[in-house]
Amino acid sequence: MDFLPDGVRLAVSPLSWTNDVLEDLGGTTPVETCLTQASEAGYQGVELGRLFPREAAVLKPLLDAPGLALASGWYSGELAVRDLTEERRAVKPHAALLAAMGCEVMVYGEVAMMAGAAPLDAPMSQRLTMADSSAYAARLGEFAAWLLGEYGLRLAYHHHLMMVAETLPEIAAIFDAAGPELGLLLDTGHAAAAGFDYAALIERFGGRIAHIHLKDIRPEIMQRVRAEDASFNAGVRAGMFTVPGDGALDFAPIARFVRDSGYRGWLVVEAEQDPANAPPRPAVRRAMRHVETTFRQITGESS
């Protein structure tokens, strides 16, 4: 892709085809449909989805056929409540798969306290919080260092609505306390939905950014979800998230960061929405065009 800097690649999340949590959204859409349409739209890779095989010997030829790479895959971590020994044991199959597929980062999402405290179907006001994140940050840093040494994978910590690092101060508390081994996944949509400008993460932690999710938001739906104290899942069903270009976010700041900072890695177009209401093929094609236009405009080119 001539509009991206060397070493930067563009992937798309399978969430446009099948939701990982709300299994009725996309149902059992064949993996091949996602991969074929992603490749036809010009993407270079995908992240893991719930219907993807978890054996490298099966997954690799499946991705090779349409010419796609595996960008990364979400790992549901529980370091908020369990120790490093347990977490290392739990992550091994997932980390081994990512390493075998040639990935360089692993997406980490904290889910430990969700089942008992604030599942994604609970009102957003019941989101998770953590009084003291310093010990948690220390465990994350140690875990990240081990993951890099054992599997060659950099941990990309995903700030996320309703989880323990939703707001800018919560994210900052973790990253200020953790060592440099801990990488950040910057998600443009989750930042905006949490009430802050994602550019603040670039300013504060640009050197820690290891992975990027390009997600847009529909502010009128987000405002309604907040006003009604609806759940995260209700917001997804209502369409609060969408692909870049379909919402209100400006992606020029992140394009300038990628161009100027020396960032090397994946940009992942991601939209958690109902594929029945947002057909994936045209949506991801529009997103591709919007990302290309954004990058060309910051360099003074026409798209």
C-alpha positions in Angstrom: 0.0 0.0 0.0 1.8 3.1 -1.2 -0.1 5.5 1.0 1.3 3.9 4.2 4.9 4.3 5.6 7.2 1.3 5.2 6.6 -1.3 7.9 3.0 -0.3 8.5 0.2 -2.6 7.3 -3.6 -2.4 7.3 -5.8 -5.2 8.6 -9.5 -5.5 9.2 -11.2 -7.1 12.2 -13.7 -10.0 11.6 -16.1 -8.2 14.0 -17.6 -6.6 10.9 -18.8 -10.1 9.9 -19.3 -11.9 13.2 -19.4 -10.5 16.7 -17.2 -12.2 19.3 -19.6 -11.7 22.2 -23.0 -11.3 20.7 -23.1 -14.6 18.8 -26.4 -13.8 17.0 -24.7 -10.9 15.2 -23.2 -12.6 12.2 -24.1 -16.0 13.6 -22.0 -18.7 11.9 -20.9 -16.7 8.9 -18.2 -18.8 7.3 -14.7 -17.7 8.0 -14.0 -17.9 4.3 -16.5 -15.2 3.6 -14.7 -12.8 5.9 -11.3 -13.6 4.5 -12.4 -13.4 0.9 -14.1 -10.1 1.3 -11.2 -8.7 3.3 -8.7 -9.6 0.7 -10.9 -8.3 -2.2 -11.2 -5.0 -0.4 -7.4 -4.8 -0.3 -6.6 -5.5 3.3 -3.3 -7.2 4.1 -4.4 -9.0 7.3 -7.0 -9.9 9.8 -7.2 -10.4 13.6 -8.6 -13.6 15.1 -12.3 -14.1 15.4 -14.4 -16.5 17.4 -15.0 -18.8 14.4 -11.3 -19.0 13.4 -9.5 -22.3 13.9 -7.0 -22.2 16.7 -4.4 -24.6 15.2 -1.6 -23.0 13.2 -1.5 -25.9 10.7 -5.1 -25.2 9.8 -5.2 -21.5 10.2 -2.1 -20.7 8.1 -3.3 -22.2 4.8 -6.7 -20.7 5.4 -5.1 -17.2 5.5 -2.5 -17.9 2.9 -5.2 -18.8 0.2 -6.5 -15.2 0.0 -3.0 -13.7 0.8 -3.7 -12.5 4.3 -1.5 -12.3 7.4 -2.6 -12.6 11.0 -2.2 -9.2 12.7 -2.9 -10.4 16.3 -5.6 -11.8 18.5 -7.5 -10.8 21.6 -6.5 -12.5 24.9 -8.9 -12.4 27.8 -6.5 -11.7 30.7 -7.2 -12.0 34.5 -4.2 -10.3 36.1 -6.5 -8.1 38.1 -7.2 -11.1 40.3 -4.7 -13.9 39.6 -1.0 -14.2 39.9 1.7 -14.4 37.2 2.1 -18.2 37.4 -1.6 -18.8 36.6 -1.6 -16.2 33.8 1.4 -17.6 32.1 -0.1 -21.0 32.2 -3.4 -19.8 30.8 -1.9 -17.8 27.9 0.4 -20.4 26.5 -1.9 -21.9 23.8 -2.9 -18.5 22.6 0.6 -17.1 22.6 2.0 -20.2 20.9 -0.6 -19.8 18.1 0.2 -16.1 17.6 3.9 -16.8 17.5 3.5 -19.7 15.1 1.5 -17.4 12.8 4.3 -14.8 12.8 2.5 -12.2 14.9 4.6 -9.6 16.8 1.9 -8.4 19.3 -0.8 -9.9 21.5 -3.9 -7.9 22.4 -4.6 -8.1 26.1 -8.1 -7.3 27.4 -8.7 -7.4 31.2 -11.9 -9.4 31.9 -11.2 -10.9 35.4 -13.8 -8.9 37.4 -16.5 -8.8 34.7 -18.4 -12.0 35.3 -19.2 -11.2 38.9 -19.2 -7.4 38.9 -20.1 -5.8 35.6 -20.8 -7.9 32.5 -21.2 -6.2 29.2 -24.9 -6.5 29.5 -24.9 -4.4 32.7 -25.6 -0.6 32.7 -22.5 1.4 31.8 -22.7 3.1 35.2 -21.8 -0.3 36.7 -18.5 -0.5 35.0 -15.4 -1.9 36.7 -13.0 0.3 38.7 -9.8 -0.3 40.6 -8.9 1.7 43.7 -5.1 1.0 43.4 -3.7 0.0 40.1 0.0 0.0 41.0 0.3 -3.7 41.9 -1.8 -4.6 38.9 0.5 -2.5 36.7 3.5 -4.2 38.1 2.1 -7.6 37.3 1.2 -6.5 33.8 4.8 -5.3 33.3 6.3 -8.6 34.5 3.8 -10.5 32.3 4.7 -8.4 29.3 8.4 -8.9 29.8 7.9 -12.7 30.1 5.7 -12.8 27.0 8.3 -11.0 24.9 11.1 -13.2 26.2 9.2 -16.5 25.9 7.2 -15.9 22.6 8.6 -12.8 21.0 5.3 -11.1 21.4 4.8 -7.5 22.7 1.8 -7.1 24.9 -0.6 -4.5 23.6 -3.0 -3.5 26.5 -6.5 -2.6 25.2 -8.2 0.2 27.1 -11.9 -0.6 26.9 -15.3 0.7 27.9 -16.6 -0.9 31.2 -13.2 -2.4 32.0 -10.6 -1.3 34.6 -8.9 1.1 32.2 -11.7 3.1 30.5 -10.8 6.8 31.2 -7.6 8.7 30.4 -6.6 8.9 34.1 -7.1 5.2 34.6 -5.0 4.3 31.5 -2.3 6.8 32.6 -2.2 5.3 36.2 -1.4 1.9 34.7 1.2 3.1 32.2 2.9 5.5 34.5 3.4 2.6 37.0 4.3 -0.2 34.6 7.7 -0.7 33.0 8.4 0.1 29.3 7.7 -3.6 28.4 4.0 -2.9 28.6 2.7 -1.8 25.2 -0.5 0.1 24.5 -3.3 -0.7 22.0 -4.7 2.7 21.0 -8.4 2.3 20.1 -9.8 5.5 18.7 -13.4 4.6 19.2 -13.1 3.4 22.8 -11.2 6.6 23.7 -13.9 8.8 22.2 -16.7 6.8 23.8 -14.9 7.1 27.1 -15.0 10.9 26.8 -11.5 11.9 25.8 -9.6 12.7 22.6 -7.4 9.8 21.5 -4.7 12.3 20.6 -4.0 12.6 24.4 -2.8 9.0 24.4 -0.5 9.8 21.5 0.9 12.8 23.4 1.3 10.9 26.7 2.3 7.4 25.5 3.1 7.6 21.9 6.3 5.6 22.4 4.3 2.8 24.0 1.8 2.3 21.2 2.2 -1.2 19.9 -1.1 -1.8 18.0 -3.8 0.5 16.7 -7.6 -0.1 16.2 -9.3 2.4 13.9 -12.9 2.6 15.1 -15.4 5.4 14.5 -18.3 6.4 16.7 -21.8 7.7 16.0 -22.0 10.4 18.7 -25.8 10.7 18.8 -26.2 7.0 19.5 -23.4 7.1 22.1 -25.1 10.0 23.8 -28.4 8.2 23.9 -26.7 5.0 25.3 -25.1 7.1 28.1 -28.3 9.0 28.8 -30.3 5.8 29.2 -27.5 4.1 31.1 -27.7 1.3 28.7 -25.2 -1.6 28.5 -22.1 -1.8 26.3 -23.8 -4.7 24.3 -27.0 -2.6 23.9 -24.8 0.2 22.5 -23.2 -2.2 20.0 -26.6 -3.4 18.9 -27.7 0.2 18.5 -24.7 1.0 16.3 -22.6 3.3 18.5 -19.5 2.1 16.8 -18.8 2.0 13.0 -15.9 1.9 10.5 -13.7 5.0 9.9 -15.5 7.5 7.8 -19.0 6.6 8.8 -18.9 8.5 12.2 -17.6 11.7 13.7 -13.9 11.0 14.4 -11.0 12.8 12.7 -8.3 10.2 11.8 -5.7 12.8 10.7 -4.0 12.9 14.1 -3.3 9.2 14.1 -2.2 9.3 10.5 0.3 12.0 11.3 1.5 10.0 14.3 2.0 6.9 12.2 3.8 8.9 9.5 6.0 10.9 11.8 6.7 8.7 14.8 8.4 5.7 13.3 5.5 3.5 14.3 5.9 0.1 12.7 3.0 -2.4 13.0 -0.6 -2.9 12.2 -3.5 -0.5 11.8 -6.7 -2.5 12.2 -10.1 -1.3 10.9 -12.7 -2.4 13.5 -16.4 -1.9 13.9 -18.6 -3.7 16.4 -22.0 -3.5 14.7 -24.7 -5.7 13.4 -23.8 -7.0 9.9 -27.5 -7.2 9.1 -27.7 -3.4 9.5 -24.2 -2.7 8.2 -23.3 -5.1 5.4 -19.6 -5.9 5.8 -18.4 -5.9 2.3 -19.4 -2.2 1.4 -18.5 -1.1 5.0 -14.9 -2.3 5.0 -14.5 -1.0 1.4 -15.6 2.5 2.5 -13.3 2.2 5.5 -10.3 1.3 3.2 -11.0 4.4 1.0 -11.3 6.7 4.0 -8.0 5.5 5.5 -6.3 5.9 2.2 -7.8 9.4 1.7 -6.7 10.5 5.2 -3.1 9.4 4.7 -2.9 11.0 1.3 -4.3 14.2 2.5 -1.8 14.6 5.3 1.0 14.3 2.7 -0.7 16.7 0.3 -1.6 14.0 -2.2 -5.0 13.4 -3.8 -6.7 10.1 -3.2 
